[in-house]
Amino acid sequence: NAGVMQNPRHLVRRRGQEARLRCSPMKGHSHVYWYRQLPEEGLKFMVYLQKENIIDESGMPKERFSAEFPKEGPSILRIQQVVRGDSAAYFCASSEGVRSGNTIYFGEGSWLTVV
Amino acid sequence: AQTVTQSQPEMSVQEAETVTLSCTYDTSESDYYLFWYKQPPSRQMILVIRQEAYKQQNATENRFSVNFQKAAKSFSLKISDSQLGDAAMYFCAYRSASRGGTASKLTFGTGTRLQVTL
């Protein structure tokens, strides 16, 4: 049973370009979460999605950031017009069902470097 | 809003010894879940142990155990017989037990870096 799969693992973008990070949840999981980890800091919640729906985006920056989880295919975290401050590790996680007790499993992260 | 505090930025333990990592949290809820995650140099987030707040019995997973003090809002992690592979960042996390919605997210502490020495 494959875990949460993220790609790319490492991504380098110039300032002003777009970054797209993809996440395939664990088999049987329909809930996806995105977290950001800045250097030397803990993980900060960004957004929680179920298939075709954004449930909680309270941690998403108001501009340039968007996320989707389509009916078919992986979840996508999109960052437009990247700036140096966007350089971070972006972790995707997934869980099954609707009970909050379900454990959240993390992917290996995608490292974005903005030059 | 819930907060999670880890007051020890760094800890060190000798191989085969025992170490305890501290975590406190603040919440007005009575039902919730607490977790410890490990982040080794590979940066992957690995679940170490989980505790349901409604259970009085402390969770145990092999060499890892917790001391859950609900009244004090304390959730410490004890690592026994420490091994070199235990060296990592350890994050304490909180999750509400409310059904779905905004309660589903994890709130993390700032982490404790554990060094294991020979």
Contacts between the chains, C-beta under 8 A, distances in Angstrom:
chain1	res1	chain2	res2	distance
A	31	B	104	7.0
A	33	B	104	7.6
A	33	B	105	6.5
A	33	B	106	7.6
A	35	B	106	7.8
A	41	B	110	6.8
A	42	B	91	5.9
A	42	B	108	4.3
A	42	B	109	6.1
A	42	B	110	4.7
A	42	B	111	5.2
A	43	B	45	7.4
A	43	B	91	7.0
A	43	B	106	7.6
A	43	B	108	4.8
A	44	B	108	7.5
A	45	B	105	4.4
A	45	B	106	6.7
A	45	B	107	7.1
A	48	B	102	7.9
A	48	B	104	5.6
A	48	B	105	5.8
A	55	B	100	7.1
A	55	B	101	6.1
A	55	B	102	7.7
A	55	B	104	7.2
A	56	B	101	6.5
A	56	B	102	4.6
A	56	B	104	7.0
A	56	B	105	6.4
A	58	B	102	6.6
A	59	B	105	7.6
A	89	B	43	6.2
A	91	B	45	6.2
A	93	B	45	7.7
A	93	B	106	7.9
A	95	B	104	7.6
A	98	B	99	6.3
A	98	B	100	4.9
A	99	B	99	6.9
A	100	B	33	7.0
A	100	B	95	6.0
A	100	B	96	5.9
A	100	B	97	5.1
A	100	B	98	6.2
A	100	B	99	6.4
A	100	B	100	6.9
A	100	B	103	5.6
A	100	B	104	5.6
A	101	B	33	6.0
A	101	B	52	6.9
A	101	B	97	6.4
A	103	B	35	7.8
A	103	B	47	6.3
A	103	B	50	6.3
A	104	B	95	7.5
A	104	B	106	6.0
A	105	B	47	7.0
A	106	B	37	7.6
A	106	B	44	7.0
A	106	B	45	3.7
A	106	B	46	7.8
A	106	B	47	8.0
A	107	B	44	8.0
A	108	B	42	7.4
A	108	B	43	7.2
A	108	B	44	4.7
A	109	B	43	5.5
A	109	B	44	6.9
A	109	B	45	7.6
A	111	B	43	7.8
